[in-house]
């Protein structure tokens, strides 16, 4: 393009020197028309390439020199990734193994202050929130959604009367664009949603469809001036959106499917195994090779002796049943019967291992996780290699941040609705045209939020208990590091109890309210029993 511009400037200069202004104008018009035509052709070709994105992996170049998949291209990637997750065993295994490591052992979410914890548990136990996020199955499926689609759009519905928060998600395909702050591309303002709404007519029973469009504000965007509509499109200020993305670059609006890099190799491995199976079937069409004398007559005689009409030797009317298992072939001199030799003529299934390793590399998982335990050892069976362990821990940390953000949103709106009277107030300020809301905690309140995952690796329970006891008792030294509730929680976690919080509430009903408060008679007995249990375990381990 630069060379063409230089040539055009040179031609214009020559015409100006020669005084041929009219000819110069004609040439300019022709050049502009050709340029417009080339631009239209280029746009059409780019659209065709995006339609062939599944095979060609083309990307659209943005005008600001950034590289990002177009929204249509991302939708095609999502559609392909969903199909591969459902149908291809390697992609499915990659996604499920990660979700299992992250969520299969559960999670503990609690606040140290009992009043804050009441708000959190009410949100956590709400049935509609459980179906979307807080139940085990919902959390597991959300991790699969993020891995396959690369994006999750949580939308919050807040009831102003009591601050109750309901969580839902907007399907990825319905979010067509993200409008950001023109001065800060990483600060989203609106999410543009287009969807088809279906409603049944109770009187006729017919399904009526309607195409709708709306703007949803980002959950951090709270301007002083809130327009009800942008153009002719309504703005849903009561339903802010929290966007999570993965798989793409930090400056991109949308994330990209995490399995996208493995799709081509998973498909190649599948096609290789299909070809291998077809070749094996072709080689196996002839099971035996027989050599006999006598020319055509000998061949006909051997054929007559070996021919049979049915496979079941007990069938009525069968005069030449096939031999039973373990039979002996007896032939005259010059007659030989031997199985067809396939060795060396067949392609081994293990020859496609490199394709499998490319899928494993994309998922960040060892080869042993895809069914071939022969390449592993006892150590790899009981432990996780360090990069994979860190990958799983990183995923858990990401979800801890997400849950912390959502719970802080829940606490904020509970405080705004006076559900935390005496615990927290909301301070409102205006900065650069936006409302800022900040929680101010009372002096005696500990707002710390604990979000804990069990250990990723299966450790030796006895060693873990011994370590806890040693840390708590210091082998008889008179130094108090942990109090009884902390030790009890650590022991219950080490013993892999299903509901640690429920057991702790039974053991220490008032502990979350004030750990240092005077204990009742029953609490004192429980604490003394736990202390004796710890001492007994410690004495036994030392003996």
N, C-alpha and C positions, 0 to 999 in steps of 0.2 A: 504493500500500500504506500509506503514511504517513497519507493522508487517511482511509482506512478505519479505521485504528487510532484516530485522533482521534474519528471518529464513534462508534466502539464505546465508547470511554471516556465520551463525553458521554451516551450512552444508559444506560450503567451508573450514572453519577452521578444521572441523573434518576430511575431506578428506586429507587436507595437513598434518595433524598430522599422519594420517595413511599411507601416501605415495601413495595414490590412485589418481595420477594426471590424468590418462586417463579417469577414471570414472567421475572425477570432470569436465573435459572438455565436456564430453557427456551431463552431467546434465546441465551445463551452456548453451550449445546450445539449449537444450530442453526448459530451462527456458526463454531464449531470444525469441525463436519462440513463446512460449505461451504468452509472454508479448506483442509481436508485434500483435499477433492475438487478444488479449484482447483490445489493442489500436484501431485496426480496427473496432472491434465490438462496442467499446464505441463511436467512431466517427459516425458509422452508427446509433446507438441508439439516439445520440444527434440530428442527422439530422431528424430522424423520430419524435422526440419530437418537434422540431421546425416546422415540417409540421403540427403537432397537436397543434400548439401554441394557436389557437383560443379556445381550450377547456382546455388545460393543463397549460397554462401560464408559460412555461419553458423558461429559459434564458440560453445563452451560457456563460460558464466561460472562460474568457480570460487568456492567459498564464501569464500575469502580475498581476493576482489576482483581476483584475477589473471585475465588472459585468456589461455587456451591451448587449442589444439585438443585434443579428447578423443583417446584412443588409437584408437578406432574411426574418428574423423574423419581422423586422420593416416594410418591404413591405407588409407582410400579415396583420399586424396591420392596416396599412393605408387602405388597400383594405376593411377590415372589417369595419373600422370607416366610410369610405365613404358610404358604403351600409347602415349602421345604420343611418347616418345623413340623407340620402335620404328617408329611409323607416320608421324608428322608430320615432314616435312623440315626445317621451321624449328627445332623443338625439338631434333631430332637434330643439326643443324648447330651450334646454340648450345653444346651439351654437348661435341661433338667438337672444335670449334675451341679451346675452353679447355683440354681435355686435351692437344691437340697442342702448344699453346704451352708447357704446363707440362712435358710428359714426352718429346716427340718427339726431343729432342736428348740424352736420357740424363741421368745424374747421376753424380757421383763421391763416394764415401763412403770415408774412410780416417782412421786415427788416426796421429799422428806417431810414437808409440812402436810399434815393430815387434811387440812381444808383445801389446799391446792390439789392434793391427791384425789379428793372426792370429785372435783370437777373433771379431772383427767379420766378417772374410772367411769364416770357417767358417759363421757364421750366415747370411751373405749368399748363400753358394753351396749351402746345404742345399736339396736338390731340392724338399722339401715346402714350404719357405719361399718358394722361387722361384715355385711355382704359386700362392701366395697373395698375396705382397707384393713380393719382391725382383727378380723378372724385369721386363723392360720391359713386356710385355703385362699382367702382373698390376697393375703400378703404373698403367698407362693405364686399365684397367678400374675400378680403385678410385676414380680421380677421377671417372669417369662415374657410379659408384654413389653417391658422395657428392653429386654435382650432382642426380641424379634422385631419390634417396631421402632425402637430408638427414642421414643417420646411417650410421655404420660402427661396428660392435661387434667390435673385435679381441679374441680370447681367446688367452691364453698357456698353453702346456703345458710345464712345466719338469720335466726329469729330474734328480732330486736327486743322482744318482751323479756326474755330470760337469757339471751346470748347463746342459745343452743346452736351448735354447728353440725350440719350434715355434709358429708363428703360424697361427691360423685366424680366421674371422669367423662370427658368429652372424647368421643372416638377420634383417633388421629386423622383419619381421612376427612373429617368434617372441618378441621382447622386449615383454612386455605392460605392464611398469611398472618404475619406478626408485624405490627406497627410499633417501631421503637422511637425513642427520643432522637430527634434529628441531630442532636449534639453528642449523643452517647448511644452507639448502636447496641451496647450490651445492657441497656436499660429499657426493657419492653414496656409499652403503654397499653396496647390493645391486642387482642387475639380475634381475628376475623373468622367467624364460624358460618358455614353454609350447610344446611341439612334439609332433609325431607321429613316432614312430620306426617304420620299416619294416624287418623282418628276414625273410629267406627261410628256409623250413624245408627243409634239405637232403634230408630223406627224402621229403617230399611235393611239394616245389617250390612250395608255396603261400606267399604273402606275408602275414605276420602284422603287424598294425599295433597300436601301443600309444601312448596319450597320456601324456606325461610332463611333469613340472614341476620346476623347480629354481631355487635362488638362486645367483647367481654374484657373488662379491665384486668391488668395484672394485679396481683394481690398486694404489691408494694406501691402501686400507683394510686394516689389519693389526692387529686387536685382540688383546689378550692372551688373552681368553676367546673361543674360537671354537666356537660351538654347531654340532653336527653337523646339526641339523635346526631349522627354524623352523616350529612347528606339526608338520605331517606332511610337510613339504617338505624334502628334503635340501639342504645347502649345499655347493657345489663349491669348497672352499677351495683346491684344487690348480689351479684354472683361473680366474685373475683376468681381468677384462675392462677393456679400455681403450676408452672411448667417445669418438668424434669426431662433432661435430654442426655443422651449418651451416644457414643459411636462416631460423633462428628468432630469438627474442629471447634475451638472455644469461641471463635467469632461468627460461627454460623447461627442462623435463626433456629433451625431444626436439627435434631440429632439424626443419625443414620443407623439402620439396623446393625447390631453387633455381629450378626451372622453373615453379613453381606460378603465379607472377605473369604468365607469358607464355602459359599454356595457353589462356585465354579468347580472347586476341587471335590466337593461332595458329589456333585453331579457326574464328574469325570470318573470317580471311583465307582459309582453306581453303574455307569455304562460299561466300565471295564469288567465288573463282575457279571453283568448281563451277557457280555460277549464271551466271557470265560464259561459261563453256564451253557450258552448255545454251542460253543465249540466242543465242550465235553459231551453234550448230547449227540452231536454229530459223530464224534469219535466212538461213542458207545452204541451206535446203531448196529454194528456187527460185534457180537460177543465172542464167537469162536471161528477158528480157521481150520478147515479140514482138507487134507491132501489124500487123494486116492488114485489108484491105477485103473486102467480100462477105458480111458477117454470119455466120450459122451455117455457110453453105456454105464461106466463106473460111476459117473456123476449122477446119472438118473437113479441108479440103484441106491446110492448113499442118500439122495434126496428122499426117496420113498421110505427108507428105513427111519429117517429122522423126522419126517413130516408127522404132524398131529393136528387134530381139528379143535381140540379144546385143551385148556390148561389144567383142568381138574382130572386127575388120573382115575378117580372113582366114578366118572360119568358113565352113564349107560350107553352102550353102543360104541364106545371108543375101543378100537382094536390095536392102536399103537400109542399108548399113553406116554407122556414124557417121563424120563427117569426121575426117581425121587432123589432128595438130597443125599449126597454121599455115595451115589452109584458109581460103578466102575465101567469105563469104556474098554471094550475088547475088540481089537481090529486085526485083520490079517496083515501079512507082510506088505509094506508099501502103503498102508492106510494110517494116517496120522491125524490126530485131533488135538489142537492146542488153543488156549485163549488168545484173543487179539492183544498184542502188546501196545499199550498207549504211552509207555514211558518214553520220554524224550520228544514225543510228538505233541504233547499238550502244553498249554501255557498254565503255569501254577498260579493259584489265587494269590499267593504271597508276593507275586511280582508287582501288584498294585499297592504295595505297602507305602511307597513314597507319597502317593495321593492321600492316603489316610493320614500320614504324618503332617501334611499340609493343613488338613482340617483340624488336627489336634493342635498345631501351632497357632492357627487362627483363634481357637477357643482358649488357648493357654492351659490345656489339660494334658497330662501324660498319656502315652499310647495305651497304657494298661486300662484306662477308663473306657476304652472302646471295645472291650470284650476279649482282648488277647492277654490273658494273665500269664502266659508263658514267658513274657519279657520282663515280668516283675519278680520281686523277691518278697520274703516275709517282712522286711523292713518297709518296702514300698506299700505293702498291703495294710500295714498298721499305721503308717505315717503318711504325710503329704510332703512332696518336695517343696523347698522353701519358696520359689517363685509362685507356685500355685497356692500355697498357704497365704502368701501376702496378697495375691489377687482376691481370694475369698474374703480376707480380712478387710481389704479395701472396699469391697462391695458392701460388707456389713457396715462399715463406717459411713459410706454414702447414705445407706438407708437410715442410720442413726440420725444423720443431719436432716434428712427429709422428715422423719417423724418428729424431731425436735422443733423444726419450723412449724409443722402443722399443729403440734400441741401448744406452742407459744401463741399461735393464732387463736386457738380455742380459749386459752387463758385470758388473752387480751379482751375478747368479746364477752367472756364471763365477767371480767372486771368492769367493763363498760355497762353491763346490765345489772351492776350492783350485786352480783352473786358471790363476790369476795369482799364483802364489807368488813372493814377492820384488818384486812390482809393486804389489799392492793387498791390503788387508785390509778386513774389514767390521766396523764398530763398531755395536753394538746398544745401544739405550737404550729406556726406557719413559717415555712422556709421556701423561698423561691417559688411561690405560688402553689405549694403542695402542703397538705395537712400531715403533720407528723404526730404519731401517738406513741407514748412511752409509758410503761408500767412503773409506778413508784411503789415499792414494797414497804410495808411497815417495818419498824426497827427490829422487832423480835421474830421476824419471819425469815426462814431459810428457803429461798425459792429454788434450791438446787434440784435438778431433774436427773434421775438415774435411768439410763437406757442401756441395758446389758444383754449381750448375747452370750450363750454358753460357749466354752472353748470349741474351736473348730476341730481340733484333733482330739481323738480319744486317748486320754492319758490314763496312767495307772491310778485307779481310785485310791488304793492303799497309800501310794506315795503322795498323792494330793492331800489326803486326810492327815498324813504324818507331817507334811509341810505346814498345813494350817495350824495343827497343834503346836508344832515347834515355834511358829511365829507368835502364837497366842501366849504360850507359857514360857518361852525362852529357856526351856529345859530347867525350870524351877527358879529362874532369876526373878527378883521382885521388881520388875519393870512392867507397867501396864501399857500395852500398845493398843490392843483391841478390847472393847467391852464385849459382854456376852452376846448381845444381839448381832453384832457384826460377825463374830465367830460362828454363831448358829446359822446365819445366812450363808457364810462361806461353806460350812459343812453340808448344808442342804443342797447347795449348788454342786458341790463335788460329788455328792451321792446321786445327782441327776434326778431330783424330785420334780414332779410334773408342775406343781404350783407352789413355788417358794413363798410368794406373797401371802397366800392363804394360810400356810403353816405358820409363817411369822406373825400374822395377825392373831392366830390362836395362841401362840406362845407369848406374844407381847402386844396385847390389845391397845395399849396407850403409848407404845414406843414411838410411833411416828409423830405423835403430838408433841412430846417433850421427852427426850431420852434421859435428861438429867433430873427429871421430876422425881419426887418421892414415890417409891414403889409401894403398891398395896401388898397385903399378906400373900395373896395368890401369886402375884408377880414375883415376889421375893422367893417363893418356893420354886417357881419355874426357873428363875435365874440360878438358884442354888443347884437345881437338878442338872441344868446345862453345864454349870461349872464343874460339878462332880463327873459328868460324862466326859468332859474334856480332859480332866485330870486322869481319869481312868484310862482313856485312850492313850494319853501321853505316857503313863506309867507302864502300860502294856507294851507300847512300842519300844520304850527304853529297856524293858526286861528282855 
